[in-house]
Amino acid sequence: MKEIYYWSPCLTNIGTLKSTLNSSISLSKYYKNEFKVSIINSCGEWDNYKDELFKSGVNIIDFPIKYFKFLPKNGYLSSRFSSILIFLLSFGPLLYFLKKKSPNYIILHMITSLPLILLLFFKFKSKFILRISGLPKLNIFRKFLWQKISSKLFKVTSPSLDLIKDLIENKIFQKENISFLPDAILNIKEINKKKLNYKNKYLDVIEKKNYFISAGRLTRQKNFSYLVKEFSKFLKINQNYNLLIFGDGEEKIKLYNIIKKNHAENSIFLVGHTENIYHYMKKSSAFILSSLWEAPGFVLIEAAFSNSFIISSDCKYGPSEFLKKGENGFLFNSNTKNILRDKLVEFDSKKLSLKKKIYYAKKNCKKYTMFHHSLRLKEILT
C-alpha cells in the first residue's frame, strides 16, 4: 500500500483548505485498499478537522508544537508573518519527518516553498507533487525556485488549463511534467443533504423580491466593492432584486460604508459566513462572481451545481474555462465600470431563455466531483 501525505498549512477557511480536505478524503474513500492517506498537521491547523478525517480514514501526523491558535490570520501582513513563522518552525520537523518516514508521495498545497527548498538541498526517496492554483505571483524568488526545482518534482498539477499554458510559455515547467487536475469541490451526498436541512435567516428578504447572491472572503481578491457599486447602479434601473453577499473578512466595514453611501441598505445585505449556502443558491435568480482572479472558484462550481445561473468576471484563471467563454453563462470584463450593471440588465431581459446555459454549466460540474478527482489523481500517482 502506497503512502500519500498532504502538506497544506492553511491559516483560514479558504478554498485551498477545502481542496486539501476533499482531495485526501476522496482518495481514502475510493482507493482505501491502494493508498494510505495522511495530512501533516504542522502547528495544529488541522485539529478542528480530526474527527471528519478520522471517519474518512485519513490519518493526521502531528508535529511537536501546537501554536496555530496564537497565529494572526486575517490581513495581508498578518498572514505573511504567520506563514513565515510556520516555515521557520516547521523546517526541522518536516526535514526529519521526510528523512525518517519517506512516504511514497507528498502533495504540496500551501506554504510550498518550505518542502521545495528542502528538496533543493536534500535527497529524499519520496516523490513530490506540487499543486499550483489561483494567481501565482511570478516574482524573482518564486520563478527561480520553481525553475530550479522542476527537474526534481515528480509532477505539477493545476485546476486551470490557462494557468498550465502560461507556466509552460514562461518556461517554468515542461509540458510533460504538468497535469490538469480539477479540484475535489463537490461532495454530492453532503450537498443534497444540506439542501434539505437549512435555517433561512433571510426568509423575509428573499420572499419579498427576487435576489442575486455572491459569496467568498471579504477581501480584495473577491472585489465585492466593485460588485456593490455596480449593483447599486442596477438598482436605479430595476428595483425588483436584492443582493445577498455571504462571507466575512477584512473589507466588511469598507463594504458597509459603500452600501450606505449608495443608499442601498434595503437591497444589499452582508449576510456573513454560513456553512450551508446551497438552498440560497438553488432559489437565487443568479450567482455573481466579481473576483479579480479565481481557479475557477469553489462557490462558482457549487452555484452551477445548484442550478444557479452564473454571471462572472472574465478573470484569471478558471471562470472562462468553466463557462466555456460564455456559452454556459455570462462573462464580463473584470473590474470595468458599468459593464456588470449592463450584464444584470441583460440578464433580467433574457432570463426566461437561459435554461440551456444553466443545464450545460451544471453538466460541466461533473469533473469537479470528489469521485472524478480521485480517478484523475490516481492516474497521476500510478
C-alpha positions in Angstrom: 0.0 0.0 0.0 1.4 3.4 -1.0 1.6 6.2 1.5 0.3 9.6 0.4 1.0 12.7 2.6 -0.5 16.2 2.2 1.4 19.3 3.2 -1.1 22.2 3.4 -0.8 24.6 6.5 -3.9 26.7 5.8 -4.4 29.7 8.1 -8.1 30.4 7.3 -11.1 28.5 5.8 -10.2 29.2 2.2 -10.6 27.1 -1.0 -7.2 25.5 -0.5 -8.3 24.1 2.8 -11.4 22.5 1.2 -9.4 21.3 -1.7 -6.9 19.5 0.6 -9.7 18.1 2.8 -11.8 16.8 -0.1 -8.8 15.5 -2.1 -7.5 13.5 0.8 -10.9 12.2 1.8 -11.8 11.2 -1.8 -8.5 9.3 -2.3 -9.0 7.5 1.0 -12.7 6.7 0.3 -12.4 5.4 -3.3 -8.9 3.7 -3.1 -8.6 2.7 0.6 -7.0 -0.6 -0.4 -4.3 1.1 -2.6 -3.4 4.2 -0.7 -2.8 5.1 3.0 -3.6 8.8 3.1 -2.4 11.3 5.8 -2.3 15.1 6.4 0.7 16.7 8.1 -0.5 18.9 11.0 2.4 21.3 11.3 1.1 23.5 14.1 -2.4 22.5 14.9 -4.1 23.9 11.8 -6.0 20.6 11.2 -7.1 20.0 14.8 -10.7 21.1 14.1 -11.0 18.5 11.2 -9.6 15.5 13.0 -13.0 13.8 13.6 -14.1 14.3 10.0 -10.8 13.0 8.7 -10.7 10.0 11.1 -14.2 8.9 10.0 -13.0 9.1 6.3 -9.9 7.0 7.0 -7.4 9.9 6.7 -4.6 10.0 9.3 -3.3 13.1 11.0 0.5 13.4 11.6 1.1 15.9 14.4 4.3 17.9 14.6 5.6 18.5 18.2 4.5 22.2 18.9 0.8 23.4 18.7 0.7 27.2 18.2 -1.9 27.6 15.4 -4.5 29.3 17.7 -2.0 32.0 18.6 -1.2 33.0 15.0 -2.7 36.2 13.4 -4.7 35.1 10.4 -6.5 38.0 8.8 -5.0 40.7 6.7 -2.0 40.5 4.2 0.8 41.4 6.6 -0.6 39.2 9.4 -0.9 36.2 7.2 2.6 36.7 5.7 4.0 36.9 9.2 2.2 33.6 10.2 3.4 31.9 7.0 7.0 32.8 7.7 6.7 31.6 11.3 5.3 28.2 10.1 8.1 28.0 7.6 10.8 28.6 10.2 9.3 26.4 13.0 8.4 23.5 10.6 11.8 23.4 8.8 13.4 20.9 11.2 10.3 18.7 11.9 9.5 18.4 8.2 13.1 17.6 7.2 13.3 14.9 10.0 9.9 13.5 9.0 10.7 13.2 5.3 14.1 11.6 6.1 12.7 9.1 8.6 9.2 8.3 7.2 10.0 8.5 3.4 6.4 8.3 2.2 5.8 7.3 -1.4 4.3 10.7 -2.3 3.9 14.1 -0.7 1.4 16.5 -2.2 2.1 20.2 -1.6 -0.8 22.7 -1.4 0.2 25.6 0.9 3.5 27.2 2.0 5.1 25.1 -0.6 8.4 27.0 -0.5 9.4 25.0 2.6 9.3 21.5 1.1 10.6 22.7 -2.2 13.7 24.3 -0.6 14.2 21.1 1.4 14.0 19.2 -1.9 16.5 21.6 -3.5 19.2 20.9 -0.9 18.5 17.3 0.3 17.8 14.0 -1.3 14.5 12.2 -0.5 13.0 8.9 -1.6 9.6 10.5 -1.7 8.0 11.8 -4.9 7.0 15.4 -4.6 3.8 16.7 -6.3 3.3 20.5 -6.4 -0.2 21.9 -6.8 -0.4 25.4 -8.3 -3.7 27.4 -8.5 -5.1 30.9 -8.1 -2.9 33.7 -9.5 0.7 32.8 -8.5 3.0 35.9 -8.4 6.0 35.0 -10.5 8.4 37.1 -8.5 12.1 36.6 -8.9 12.4 34.2 -6.0 9.4 32.0 -6.9 10.4 31.8 -10.6 13.9 30.9 -9.7 12.8 28.3 -7.2 10.3 26.7 -9.5 12.7 26.5 -12.4 15.5 25.2 -10.3 13.3 22.5 -8.6 11.3 21.5 -11.7 13.5 18.5 -12.6 13.3 17.1 -9.1 9.5 17.2 -9.0 7.5 14.1 -9.8 4.6 16.1 -11.1 3.0 19.6 -11.1 -0.9 19.8 -11.1 -3.2 22.7 -11.6 -7.0 23.1 -11.8 -6.7 25.6 -14.7 -5.7 24.9 -18.3 -5.0 28.6 -18.9 -2.6 28.6 -15.9 -0.9 25.5 -17.2 -0.5 27.2 -20.6 1.1 30.3 -19.0 3.5 28.2 -16.9 4.7 26.3 -20.0 5.0 29.5 -22.1 7.0 31.2 -19.3 9.3 28.1 -19.3 8.7 27.4 -15.7 7.8 23.7 -16.2 8.0 21.3 -19.0 4.7 20.3 -20.7 5.1 16.6 -19.9 5.6 17.3 -16.2 2.4 19.3 -15.6 -1.1 17.8 -15.4 -4.7 19.2 -15.3 -6.3 18.2 -12.0 -9.7 19.7 -11.2 -10.3 20.3 -7.5 -12.5 17.9 -5.5 -15.2 20.5 -4.9 -18.5 18.6 -5.0 -19.4 16.1 -2.3 -22.8 15.4 -3.9 -24.2 13.4 -1.0 -23.4 16.1 1.5 -24.7 18.9 -0.7 -28.0 17.2 -1.3 -28.4 16.6 2.4 -27.7 20.3 3.2 -30.3 21.5 0.6 -32.9 19.8 2.7 -31.6 20.9 6.1 -31.3 24.6 6.3 -32.2 27.6 8.5 -33.3 30.5 6.4 -32.2 33.6 8.3 -33.2 35.9 5.4 -36.5 34.4 4.6 -38.3 37.8 4.7 -35.8 39.3 2.3 -35.8 36.6 -0.3 -39.6 36.2 -0.3 -40.3 39.9 -1.0 -38.1 40.1 -4.1 -36.0 38.0 -6.5 -32.4 38.0 -5.4 -28.8 37.5 -6.6 -26.2 36.0 -4.4 -22.4 36.2 -4.2 -20.0 34.5 -1.7 -16.4 34.4 -0.6 -13.9 36.0 1.8 -14.5 39.8 2.0 -11.0 40.5 0.6 -9.5 42.5 -2.3 -9.4 39.4 -4.5 -13.2 38.9 -4.4 -13.7 42.5 -5.5 -17.0 42.9 -3.6 -16.6 46.7 -3.6 -17.0 46.7 -7.4 -20.0 44.4 -7.1 -21.7 46.7 -4.6 -21.1 49.8 -6.7 -22.4 48.1 -9.9 -25.4 46.6 -8.2 -26.3 50.0 -6.7 -26.3 51.4 -10.3 -28.5 48.5 -11.4 -31.0 49.3 -8.6 -31.6 52.7 -10.1 -32.8 50.9 -13.3 -34.5 47.9 -11.7 -35.6 47.8 -8.0 -37.1 44.3 -8.2 -34.0 42.5 -6.9 -31.9 42.1 -3.7 -28.3 41.1 -3.4 -27.1 38.8 -0.6 -23.3 38.6 -0.1 -22.1 35.6 2.0 -18.7 35.8 3.8 -16.6 37.6 6.3 -13.2 39.3 6.1 -11.2 42.5 6.5 -13.2 44.5 4.0 -16.5 44.2 5.8 -16.6 47.7 7.2 -15.5 49.2 3.9 -18.4 47.4 2.1 -20.9 48.6 4.7 -19.8 52.1 4.1 -20.1 51.7 0.3 -23.6 50.3 0.7 -24.6 53.1 3.0 -23.1 55.7 0.6 -25.2 54.4 -2.2 -28.4 54.3 -0.1 -28.7 50.5 -0.8 -29.2 49.2 2.8 -32.6 47.8 2.0 -31.4 45.9 -1.1 -27.8 44.8 -0.5 -27.2 42.6 2.6 -23.9 41.4 4.0 -25.1 38.0 5.3 -21.8 36.8 6.9 -20.4 33.3 6.8 -22.7 30.3 6.5 -22.0 26.5 6.5 -25.0 25.9 4.2 -25.4 28.2 1.2 -26.9 25.6 -1.2 -30.6 26.5 -0.5 -29.9 30.1 -1.2 -28.1 29.2 -4.4 -31.0 27.0 -5.5 -33.6 29.7 -5.0 -31.5 32.6 -6.4 -32.0 34.3 -9.7 -28.3 34.1 -10.4 -24.9 33.8 -8.8 -22.4 36.7 -9.3 -18.7 36.2 -9.2 -16.8 39.6 -9.2 -13.3 38.3 -8.4 -10.1 39.7 -9.8 -8.7 36.1 -10.0 -10.0 32.6 -9.4 -9.2 29.0 -10.2 -12.0 28.6 -11.1 -13.7 29.3 -7.8 -15.4 26.8 -5.4 -18.6 28.8 -5.0 -18.9 29.2 -8.8 -19.0 25.4 -9.2 -21.3 24.9 -6.2 -23.7 27.5 -7.6 -23.8 25.9 -11.1 -24.4 22.5 -9.5 -27.3 24.1 -7.5 -28.9 25.3 -10.8 -28.0 28.9 -10.4 -27.3 31.0 -13.5 -23.7 32.2 -13.5 -22.7 35.8 -14.1 -18.9 36.0 -13.7 -15.9 38.3 -14.3 -13.6 37.1 -17.1 -10.7 36.9 -14.7 -7.7 34.6 -14.5 -7.6 31.6 -14.0 -10.7 29.5 -14.5 -14.2 31.1 -14.7 -14.0 31.5 -18.5 -12.8 27.9 -18.8 -15.7 26.6 -16.8 -18.3 28.7 -18.6 -16.7 27.9 -22.0 -16.1 31.6 -22.8 -19.7 32.5 -22.1 -21.5 29.5 -23.6 -22.6 28.4 -20.2 -23.2 31.7 -18.5 -22.5 35.5 -18.8 -18.9 36.9 -18.6 -18.0 40.5 -18.1 -14.7 42.3 -18.3 -13.2 42.2 -14.8 -13.4 45.5 -12.7 -14.7 47.6 -15.7 -17.0 50.5 -14.9 -20.8 49.9 -15.8 -20.2 46.6 -17.5 -21.6 44.4 -14.7 -24.6 46.8 -14.4 -25.3 46.2 -18.1 -24.9 42.5 -17.7 -27.5 42.5 -14.9 -29.9 44.5 -17.2 -29.3 41.9 -20.0 -29.9 39.0 -17.6 -33.2 40.5 -16.5 -34.4 40.9 -20.1 -33.3 37.4 -21.2 -33.7 35.3 -18.0 -36.6 33.1 -19.4 -34.4 32.0 -22.3 -31.3 31.0 -20.4 -32.2 27.5 -19.2 -29.8 25.8 -21.7 -26.8 27.7 -20.2 -27.8 26.6 -16.7 -28.1 23.0 -17.9 -24.7 22.9 -19.6 -22.9 24.7 -16.7 -24.3 22.0 -14.4 -23.2 19.3 -16.7 -19.7 20.7 -16.7 -19.6 20.3 -12.9 -19.1 16.5 -13.1 -15.3 16.9 -13.5 -15.2 18.7 -10.1 -16.8 15.8 -8.1 -14.8 14.0 -5.4 -15.1 10.8 -7.4 -13.8 12.3 -10.6 -10.9 14.0 -8.7 -9.9 10.7 -7.1 -9.9 9.0 -10.6 -7.7 11.7 -12.1 -5.3 11.8 -9.1 -4.9 8.0 -9.1 -3.9 8.2 -12.8 -1.3 10.8 -11.9 0.1 8.8 -9.0 0.3 5.5 -10.8 
